Amino acid sequence: MSKTKEQIVADIEAGRTSLGIEYGSTRVKAVLDDADNEPIAIGTFDWENSLVDGYWTYSEAEIFDGLKTCYASLKADVEAKYGVTLHKVGALGISAMMHGYLPFDAAGKLLVPFRTWRNTTTTEAAHELSRLFAFHTPERWSVSHIYQAILNKEEHVPQIDFFTTLAGFVHWRLTGQKVLSIGDASGMFPIDSETRDYDAAKIDQFDELVASKGVAWKVEDLLPKVLVAGEVAGHLTEEGARLLDPSGDLEAGCPLCPPEGDAGTGMIATNSIAQRTGNVSAGTSVFSMIVLEHALKDATAEEIDLVTTPVGDPVAMVHCNNCTSDINDWVDLLADFAETMGVPVKKGDIYTKLFNAALTGDKDAGGLVSIPFISGETVMGVQTGFPMVVRKQNANFSIANFMRMNIMAAFGALAAGNEALRAEDVKIDKLYGHGGIFKTPKVAQSLLAAALEAPVTVMATAGEGGAWGQAVAASYMATKAEGETLADFLDNKVFAGMEGTTIEPDPADVEGYRAFLASFKKVNEAEKAAEAQLV
């Protein structure tokens, strides 16, 4: 049952709250939860990556301007709703898009601008490391980035004293601690789920490899310390409190949970950390995470990344760089058209109307196919994206089919990648969807069910996403009972009684999606041809 305003104010003033802040690709979001893990206030900051000197990046100034602006937005929301100033929080957690490359020297200076997960500039390194480890090592992983810098003979390499992810960087600035959740760490370097630490044998292999290239440091001395969910990862320092809240209202001292990646927070936000459960997180990128009950027969399959849950259990991840960006661009174009015609419409209404129209389209999108690759898409063998729409001569070119095509295409690379999981006989009992694409009821949810041929559940909190998941992780750290596992905490204290809707895959939708996916794969060959001609 929801609390009264007075009860929420009491939680806020007593510090019986948890705060999660997540850096997404297009938005930094903060969610403040009450003592019952219910969201009570939200803050946001919109941002976009930039292509600078051939790398997708966000500047260091943007990272911390976004942090304080997002917190200020949350603080204003608290004041507007409850009439109180936010002076303290009970627990805090930082999360962010995984992977990428943030190397620092011994003085803590960032040596090169942040290279995000979106960069596909590490193909040579990733392939060589995959062969060395006999383990699929994706291009976006931090170890691929640092090894590519070595191969490129970049000047900063000898100066590296520490490297981390975006969540690890911000957490370090807030607490002084160079640590990382095991889930986020598993996107930097391969993890051994038995030891809950970096894979020691692969550490030795990597050290031997880079030594042969003349590198003096050892990678284990540069990586952040690995922690698991529930451990205290440091406390907010005075300097950290001022980074968040330059006004001085926020008190220092609150504990922080391990900094997490967006995959891990998505698993928490959907209660999908047990074996044979999974989730799909859809935003600028899209990925599915399935918690494994057995080892994969082939650890080298390029479609599958082996990462971990926030407590270190093995997970099969299919990650695709592109999902909703192309849809957003089309909606912007249609909004511009409406403005030009003198009938401006709210952007949110455009999404709702167009998404609902998609349900009335032909099951296979009427002969329309989109390749929505703004950036490279490794799963589909594409290094540089060129968004394209292809239609057959007799295609049913309607708004309903156009939107159905766009939503189906947003899940196209994911569906192709998940075929490898079905070949591995990976079983899925529950699959949860979260992210803004699911805010319009039933639409993306039903098409995802058709794409992955599995029932999809969307919880009431699906639109809150990873920031809420990290707030829950912080709450678990601060309030868990002795011996209480994260799975038990989620089942009994977070998701008990929570509303959700489940959609089974409709056979006609599945048949239509299979036909669409076959065309999608064929048109992807035209995408590769465009890349060959235009790059």
C-alpha positions as CSV (number, residue, x, y, z in Angstrom):
1,M,0.0,0.0,0.0
2,S,1.3,3.5,-0.9
3,K,2.4,5.7,2.0
4,T,0.9,9.0,2.9
5,K,2.8,12.2,2.2
6,E,3.5,12.5,5.9
7,Q,5.0,9.0,6.1
8,I,7.2,9.7,3.0
9,V,8.4,13.0,4.6
10,A,9.3,11.1,7.7
11,D,11.4,8.7,5.7
12,I,13.2,11.5,3.9
13,E,14.0,13.5,7.0
14,A,15.2,10.4,8.9
15,G,17.3,9.3,5.9
16,R,15.4,6.0,5.5
17,T,15.9,6.3,1.7
18,S,18.1,4.9,-1.0
19,L,19.2,6.8,-4.1
20,G,20.2,5.3,-7.4
21,I,21.8,7.4,-10.2
22,E,22.4,5.8,-13.6
23,Y,24.2,7.2,-16.6
24,G,22.3,6.0,-19.7
25,S,23.3,6.8,-23.2
26,T,20.8,9.7,-23.6
27,R,19.8,10.5,-20.0
28,V,21.2,10.6,-16.6
29,K,18.5,9.5,-14.2
30,A,18.1,9.6,-10.4
31,V,15.5,7.7,-8.5
32,L,14.9,8.2,-4.7
33,D,13.2,5.3,-2.9
34,D,11.5,5.3,0.4
35,A,12.1,2.7,3.1
36,D,9.8,0.2,1.3
37,N,11.8,0.5,-2.0
38,E,9.0,2.5,-3.7
39,P,10.1,5.4,-5.9
40,I,9.2,8.8,-4.4
41,A,11.1,11.3,-6.5
42,I,13.0,11.4,-9.8
43,G,15.6,13.6,-11.4
44,T,16.9,13.7,-14.9
45,F,19.6,15.2,-17.2
46,D,19.5,14.7,-20.9
47,W,22.8,14.3,-22.8
48,E,24.2,12.9,-26.0
49,N,27.4,11.4,-27.0
50,S,29.7,13.1,-29.5
51,L,31.9,11.7,-32.2
52,V,35.3,13.3,-31.6
53,D,38.5,12.3,-33.4
54,G,36.9,9.1,-34.5
55,Y,35.6,8.0,-31.0
56,W,32.1,8.2,-29.5
57,T,32.6,10.1,-26.2
58,Y,31.2,12.2,-23.4
59,S,33.5,14.9,-21.9
60,E,34.7,14.8,-18.3
61,A,32.9,18.1,-17.7
62,E,29.6,16.7,-19.1
63,I,29.9,13.7,-16.8
64,F,30.0,15.8,-13.6
65,D,27.7,18.6,-14.9
66,G,25.2,15.8,-15.6
67,L,25.6,14.4,-12.1
68,K,24.9,17.7,-10.3
69,T,22.1,18.7,-12.7
70,C,20.4,15.4,-12.3
71,Y,20.7,15.6,-8.5
72,A,19.4,19.1,-8.6
73,S,16.4,18.0,-10.6
74,L,15.7,15.2,-8.0
75,K,16.1,17.6,-5.1
76,A,13.6,20.0,-6.8
77,D,11.2,17.2,-7.2
78,V,11.4,16.3,-3.5
79,E,10.8,19.9,-2.6
80,A,7.9,20.3,-5.0
81,K,6.2,17.1,-3.9
82,Y,6.9,17.0,-0.2
83,G,7.9,20.6,0.8
84,V,11.2,19.5,2.4
85,T,14.9,20.0,1.4
86,L,16.9,16.8,0.8
87,H,19.7,16.9,3.3
88,K,20.7,13.2,3.5
89,V,20.1,9.8,2.0
90,G,20.4,6.5,3.7
91,A,22.3,4.7,0.9
92,L,23.5,5.6,-2.5
93,G,24.5,3.8,-5.7
94,I,26.0,4.8,-9.0
95,S,25.5,2.8,-12.2
96,A,26.2,3.5,-15.8
97,M,26.5,2.1,-19.3
98,M,29.0,-0.7,-19.2
99,H,32.4,-1.3,-20.8
100,G,34.4,1.4,-22.6
101,Y,37.7,2.9,-21.6
102,L,38.7,5.5,-19.0
103,P,42.5,5.3,-18.2
104,F,44.1,7.5,-15.6
105,D,47.7,8.3,-14.6
106,A,49.0,8.2,-11.0
107,A,47.8,11.7,-10.3
108,G,44.2,10.8,-11.3
109,K,44.3,12.6,-14.6
110,L,42.2,11.2,-17.4
111,L,44.7,10.3,-20.2
112,V,42.4,10.2,-23.2
113,P,38.7,11.2,-23.5
114,F,36.2,8.5,-22.4
115,R,35.8,5.9,-25.2
116,T,32.3,4.5,-24.8
117,W,30.9,1.0,-25.4
118,R,29.6,2.3,-28.7
119,N,33.0,2.4,-30.4
120,T,33.8,-0.4,-32.7
121,T,37.5,0.5,-33.1
122,T,38.9,-2.5,-31.3
123,T,38.3,-5.3,-33.8
124,E,41.9,-6.4,-34.0
125,A,42.4,-6.5,-30.3
126,A,39.1,-8.2,-29.6
127,H,39.8,-11.0,-32.1
128,E,43.3,-11.6,-30.8
129,L,42.1,-11.7,-27.2
130,S,39.3,-14.1,-28.1
131,R,41.8,-16.5,-29.6
132,L,44.2,-16.1,-26.7
133,F,41.6,-16.7,-24.0
134,A,39.5,-19.2,-26.1
135,F,36.7,-17.0,-24.8
136,H,34.6,-14.5,-26.7
137,T,36.0,-11.0,-25.9
138,P,33.8,-8.3,-27.4
139,E,35.1,-5.1,-29.0
140,R,33.4,-2.9,-26.4
141,W,35.0,-4.5,-23.4
142,S,37.6,-2.5,-21.5
143,V,40.4,-5.1,-22.0
144,S,39.8,-4.8,-25.8
145,H,40.2,-1.0,-25.6
146,I,43.4,-1.1,-23.5
147,Y,45.0,-3.8,-25.7
148,Q,44.0,-1.9,-28.9
149,A,45.7,1.2,-27.4
150,I,48.8,-1.0,-27.0
151,L,48.6,-2.3,-30.6
152,N,48.2,1.3,-31.8
153,K,51.3,2.3,-29.8
154,E,49.4,5.2,-28.2
155,E,51.5,7.5,-26.2
156,H,49.5,7.3,-23.0
157,V,49.8,3.6,-22.5
158,P,53.0,3.7,-20.3
159,Q,51.4,6.3,-18.0
160,I,48.3,4.2,-17.1
161,D,48.0,3.7,-13.4
162,F,44.3,2.7,-13.3
163,F,41.4,2.1,-15.7
164,T,37.8,1.7,-15.1
165,T,34.2,2.1,-16.3
166,L,32.0,5.2,-16.2
167,A,30.3,3.9,-13.0
168,G,33.6,3.1,-11.5
169,F,34.9,6.6,-12.3
170,V,32.1,8.5,-10.8
171,H,32.0,6.3,-7.7
172,W,35.8,6.9,-7.3
173,R,35.2,10.6,-7.3
174,L,32.4,10.4,-4.8
175,T,34.2,8.0,-2.3
176,G,37.9,7.8,-3.2
177,Q,37.5,4.0,-3.7
178,K,38.7,2.2,-6.8
179,V,36.2,-0.6,-6.8
180,L,33.5,-2.1,-9.1
181,S,30.6,-4.5,-8.8
182,I,31.4,-7.9,-10.2
183,G,28.7,-7.4,-12.8
184,D,30.3,-4.2,-14.2
185,A,33.8,-5.8,-13.8
186,S,32.7,-8.7,-16.0
187,G,32.5,-6.2,-18.9
188,M,36.0,-5.1,-18.3
189,F,37.8,-8.4,-18.0
190,P,36.7,-12.1,-17.9
191,I,35.5,-13.2,-14.5
192,D,35.8,-16.5,-12.7
193,S,32.4,-17.1,-11.1
194,E,33.9,-19.6,-8.6
195,T,36.4,-17.1,-7.1
196,R,34.1,-14.1,-7.7
197,D,37.1,-12.2,-9.1
198,Y,39.0,-11.7,-12.4
199,D,40.0,-15.0,-14.1
200,A,43.5,-15.5,-12.8
201,A,44.6,-17.7,-15.7
202,K,43.5,-15.1,-18.2
203,I,45.2,-12.4,-16.2
204,D,48.5,-14.3,-16.6
205,Q,47.9,-14.8,-20.3
206,F,47.2,-11.1,-20.8
207,D,50.3,-10.0,-18.8
208,E,52.5,-12.3,-20.8
209,L,51.0,-11.0,-24.1
210,V,51.5,-7.3,-23.2
211,A,55.0,-7.8,-21.8
212,S,55.9,-9.1,-25.3
213,K,54.8,-5.7,-26.6
214,G,57.1,-3.9,-24.2
215,V,54.5,-2.9,-21.6
216,A,55.9,-2.7,-18.1
217,W,52.7,-2.7,-16.0
218,K,50.6,-5.7,-15.1
219,V,46.9,-5.5,-15.7
220,E,45.9,-6.8,-12.3
221,D,47.6,-3.6,-10.8
222,L,45.4,-1.4,-13.0
223,L,41.9,-3.0,-12.6
224,P,39.4,-1.9,-9.9
225,K,38.8,-4.2,-7.0
226,V,35.8,-6.5,-7.5
227,L,32.9,-6.5,-5.0
228,V,29.6,-8.3,-4.9
229,A,26.1,-6.9,-4.2
230,G,25.5,-6.2,-0.5
231,E,29.1,-5.2,0.3
232,V,29.8,-1.6,1.3
233,A,31.9,0.1,-1.4
234,G,32.8,3.2,0.5
235,H,31.2,6.3,1.9
236,L,30.3,9.7,0.4
237,T,33.1,12.1,1.1
238,E,32.8,15.9,1.6
239,E,34.2,16.4,-1.8
240,G,31.8,13.8,-3.2
241,A,28.8,15.5,-1.6
242,R,29.8,18.8,-3.2
243,L,30.1,17.1,-6.6
244,L,26.5,16.0,-6.2
245,D,25.1,19.1,-4.5
246,P,27.2,22.2,-4.8
247,S,24.7,24.1,-2.6
248,G,26.0,22.3,0.5
249,D,22.7,20.9,1.6
250,L,23.6,17.2,1.2
251,E,25.4,15.6,4.1
252,A,28.5,13.5,3.6
253,G,28.9,10.0,5.1
254,C,26.2,7.8,3.6
255,P,27.4,4.3,2.4
256,L,27.6,3.5,-1.3
257,C,26.9,0.1,-2.8
258,P,29.3,-1.3,-5.5
259,P,29.1,0.8,-8.7
260,E,27.2,-1.3,-11.2
261,G,26.7,-1.6,-15.0
262,D,23.3,-1.0,-16.6
263,A,23.1,-4.8,-17.3
264,G,23.2,-5.6,-13.6
265,T,20.8,-2.9,-12.6
266,G,18.4,-4.1,-15.2
267,M,18.6,-7.6,-13.7
268,I,17.7,-6.2,-10.3
269,A,15.0,-3.9,-11.6
270,T,13.3,-6.9,-13.2
271,N,14.0,-9.5,-10.5
272,S,15.8,-11.7,-13.0
273,I,18.9,-12.9,-11.1
274,A,17.9,-16.5,-10.6
275,Q,18.7,-19.3,-13.0
276,R,16.5,-19.6,-16.1
277,T,15.3,-16.1,-15.7
278,G,16.3,-13.2,-17.9
279,N,15.6,-9.6,-18.9
280,V,15.8,-7.4,-21.9
281,S,16.9,-3.8,-21.4
282,A,16.0,-1.6,-24.3
283,G,17.2,1.9,-24.9
284,T,19.9,3.3,-27.2
285,S,21.3,-0.2,-27.1
286,V,19.5,-3.4,-26.3
287,F,20.6,-6.5,-24.6
288,S,19.2,-9.7,-23.2
289,M,20.6,-11.3,-20.1
290,I,19.8,-15.0,-19.3
291,V,21.1,-16.5,-16.0
292,L,22.6,-19.9,-16.9
293,E,22.0,-23.2,-15.3
294,H,24.8,-24.9,-17.2
295,A,28.0,-23.8,-18.9
296,L,27.8,-23.1,-22.6
297,K,29.3,-25.7,-24.9
298,D,30.9,-22.9,-27.0
299,A,32.4,-20.0,-25.0
300,T,33.7,-18.5,-28.3
301,A,30.4,-17.8,-30.0
302,E,30.6,-14.2,-31.1
303,E,26.9,-13.5,-30.5
304,I,27.1,-14.3,-26.8
305,D,29.0,-12.5,-24.1
306,L,29.6,-14.3,-20.8
307,V,29.2,-11.9,-17.9
308,T,27.7,-12.2,-14.4
309,T,24.9,-11.2,-12.1
310,P,25.6,-8.6,-9.4
311,V,26.4,-11.5,-7.1
312,G,28.7,-13.2,-9.6
313,D,26.6,-16.0,-11.2
314,P,27.2,-16.6,-14.9
315,V,25.0,-14.9,-17.5
316,A,24.7,-15.2,-21.2
317,M,24.4,-11.7,-22.7
318,V,23.4,-10.8,-26.2
319,H,24.3,-7.1,-26.6
320,C,23.4,-5.0,-29.6
321,N,24.6,-1.4,-30.0
322,N,21.4,-0.1,-31.7
323,C,17.8,-0.1,-30.6
324,T,15.6,3.0,-30.2
325,S,17.8,5.8,-31.7
326,D,16.4,5.3,-35.2
327,I,12.8,5.3,-33.8
328,N,13.6,8.6,-32.0
329,D,14.9,10.1,-35.2
330,W,11.8,9.2,-37.1
331,V,9.5,10.6,-34.3
332,D,11.6,13.8,-34.4
333,L,11.0,14.1,-38.1
334,L,7.3,13.5,-37.8
335,A,7.1,16.1,-35.0
336,D,8.9,18.5,-37.3
337,F,6.4,17.8,-40.0
338,A,3.5,18.5,-37.6
339,E,5.1,21.7,-36.6
340,T,5.6,22.7,-40.2
341,M,1.9,22.0,-40.9
342,G,0.9,24.3,-38.0
343,V,-0.4,21.4,-35.8
344,P,2.2,20.9,-33.2
345,V,1.8,17.8,-31.1
346,K,3.4,16.7,-27.8
347,K,6.3,14.3,-28.4
348,G,4.9,11.8,-25.9
349,D,1.5,11.8,-27.8
350,I,3.3,11.0,-31.0
351,Y,5.0,8.0,-29.5
352,T,1.8,6.7,-28.0
353,K,-0.3,7.1,-31.2
354,L,2.4,5.6,-33.5
355,F,3.2,2.7,-31.2
356,N,-0.5,1.8,-30.9
357,A,-0.8,2.0,-34.7
358,A,1.9,-0.6,-35.0
359,L,-0.4,-3.2,-33.5
360,T,-2.8,-2.8,-36.5
361,G,-0.1,-3.4,-39.1
362,D,0.6,-6.5,-41.1
363,K,2.3,-9.2,-39.0
364,D,5.5,-9.0,-41.2
365,A,5.3,-5.2,-41.5
366,G,3.9,-5.5,-45.0
367,G,7.2,-5.9,-46.8
368,L,9.0,-3.0,-45.1
369,V,12.4,-3.6,-43.6
370,S,14.6,-1.2,-41.6
371,I,18.2,-1.5,-40.6
372,P,18.4,0.9,-37.6
373,F,22.1,0.9,-37.1
374,I,23.3,4.4,-36.1
375,S,26.6,2.9,-35.0
376,G,28.3,-0.4,-35.8
377,E,26.5,-3.6,-35.0
378,T,29.0,-6.4,-34.2
379,V,26.3,-9.1,-33.9
380,M,25.4,-8.4,-37.5
381,G,29.0,-8.0,-38.7
382,V,28.6,-4.2,-39.3
383,Q,31.4,-1.9,-38.3
384,T,29.9,1.5,-39.3
385,G,26.2,2.0,-39.2
386,F,24.1,3.5,-42.1
387,P,20.4,3.5,-41.2
388,M,18.3,2.4,-44.1
389,V,14.7,1.5,-45.0
390,V,14.0,-0.9,-47.8
391,R,10.6,-1.8,-49.2
392,K,9.5,-4.2,-51.8
393,Q,7.8,-2.9,-54.9
394,N,4.4,-4.2,-53.7
395,A,4.9,-3.3,-50.0
396,N,2.0,-2.1,-48.0
397,F,3.5,1.3,-47.1
398,S,1.3,2.5,-44.3
399,I,2.0,4.3,-41.0
400,A,0.9,1.2,-39.1
401,N,3.4,-1.0,-41.1
402,F,6.1,1.7,-40.9
403,M,6.0,1.8,-37.1
404,R,5.6,-2.0,-36.8
405,M,8.8,-2.2,-39.0
406,N,10.7,0.2,-36.8
407,I,9.8,-1.6,-33.5
408,M,10.5,-5.0,-35.0
409,A,13.8,-3.8,-36.5
410,A,14.8,-2.4,-33.0
411,F,14.8,-6.0,-31.8
412,G,16.2,-7.5,-35.1
413,A,19.8,-7.8,-34.1
414,L,18.8,-9.1,-30.7
415,A,16.6,-11.8,-32.3
416,A,19.4,-12.8,-34.6
417,G,21.8,-13.1,-31.7
418,N,19.5,-15.1,-29.5
419,E,19.3,-17.8,-32.1
420,A,22.7,-18.9,-30.8
421,L,21.3,-19.3,-27.3
422,R,18.5,-21.5,-28.6
423,A,21.2,-23.6,-30.3
424,E,22.9,-24.0,-26.9
425,D,19.6,-25.3,-25.4
426,V,19.4,-22.4,-22.9
427,K,16.1,-22.5,-21.1
428,I,14.1,-19.4,-20.2
429,D,11.3,-19.6,-17.6
430,K,10.8,-15.9,-17.2
431,L,11.8,-13.0,-19.4
432,Y,11.3,-9.4,-18.2
433,G,11.4,-6.2,-20.3
434,H,12.4,-2.8,-19.1
435,G,13.2,0.6,-20.6
436,G,11.2,3.4,-22.0
437,I,10.2,1.5,-25.2
438,F,7.8,-0.5,-23.0
439,K,5.9,2.5,-21.6
440,T,3.2,2.2,-24.2
441,P,1.3,-0.9,-23.0
442,K,1.5,-4.2,-25.0
443,V,3.1,-2.8,-28.1
444,A,6.9,-3.4,-27.8
445,Q,6.2,-6.1,-25.3
446,S,4.2,-8.2,-27.7
447,L,6.7,-7.7,-30.6
448,L,9.6,-8.7,-28.3
449,A,7.7,-11.8,-27.3
450,A,7.4,-12.7,-31.0
451,A,11.0,-11.9,-31.7
452,L,12.4,-14.0,-28.9
453,E,9.6,-16.6,-29.0
454,A,9.2,-16.4,-25.2
455,P,6.7,-14.8,-22.8
456,V,7.6,-11.3,-21.8
457,T,6.6,-9.7,-18.5
458,V,6.7,-5.9,-17.9
459,M,6.5,-4.8,-14.3
460,A,5.0,-1.6,-13.1
461,T,8.5,-0.1,-12.6
462,A,9.7,-1.0,-16.1
463,G,9.9,2.6,-17.1
464,E,12.0,3.5,-14.1
465,G,14.8,1.3,-15.4
466,G,18.3,0.9,-14.0
467,A,18.3,3.9,-11.7
468,W,15.6,2.3,-9.6
469,G,17.5,-1.0,-9.8
470,Q,20.6,0.7,-8.3
471,A,18.5,2.3,-5.6
472,V,17.3,-1.2,-4.7
473,A,20.9,-2.4,-4.7
474,A,21.8,0.4,-2.3
475,S,18.9,-0.5,-0.1
476,Y,19.9,-4.2,0.0
477,M,23.4,-3.2,1.1
478,A,22.1,-1.0,3.9
479,T,19.1,-3.0,5.2
480,K,19.6,-6.7,4.4
481,A,19.2,-9.2,7.2
482,E,22.0,-11.5,8.3
483,G,22.4,-14.2,5.6
484,E,19.7,-12.7,3.4
485,T,20.5,-13.2,-0.3
486,L,19.8,-10.6,-3.0
487,A,17.3,-13.0,-4.6
488,D,15.4,-13.4,-1.3
489,F,15.5,-9.6,-0.7
490,L,14.0,-9.0,-4.1
491,D,11.4,-11.7,-3.8
492,N,10.2,-10.8,-0.3
493,K,10.9,-7.0,0.1
494,V,10.7,-5.5,-3.3
495,F,8.6,-7.5,-5.8
496,A,6.1,-9.2,-3.4
497,G,2.7,-8.1,-4.6
498,M,4.1,-5.9,-7.4
499,E,1.9,-5.7,-10.4
500,G,3.1,-6.9,-13.8
501,T,1.6,-8.0,-17.1
502,T,2.8,-11.0,-19.1
503,I,2.3,-11.5,-22.8
504,E,2.7,-14.9,-24.4
505,P,4.1,-14.9,-28.0
506,D,1.1,-14.9,-30.4
507,P,1.7,-17.6,-33.1
508,A,0.7,-15.3,-35.9
509,D,3.1,-12.6,-34.5
510,V,5.9,-15.2,-34.3
511,E,5.3,-16.3,-37.9
512,G,5.3,-12.7,-39.1
513,Y,8.5,-11.9,-37.1
514,R,10.3,-14.9,-38.5
515,A,9.5,-13.7,-42.0
516,F,10.6,-10.2,-41.1
517,L,13.8,-11.5,-39.6
518,A,14.7,-13.5,-42.7
519,S,14.3,-10.2,-44.7
520,F,16.2,-8.3,-42.1
521,K,19.2,-10.6,-42.5
522,K,19.1,-10.3,-46.3
523,V,18.9,-6.5,-46.1
524,N,21.8,-6.5,-43.7
525,E,23.9,-7.7,-46.6
526,A,23.0,-4.4,-48.4
527,E,24.0,-2.6,-45.2
528,K,27.4,-4.2,-45.4
529,A,27.6,-3.2,-49.0
530,A,26.8,0.4,-48.1
531,E,29.5,0.4,-45.5
532,A,32.0,-0.9,-48.0
533,Q,31.1,1.9,-50.4
534,L,30.6,4.8,-48.1
535,V,33.3,4.5,-45.4
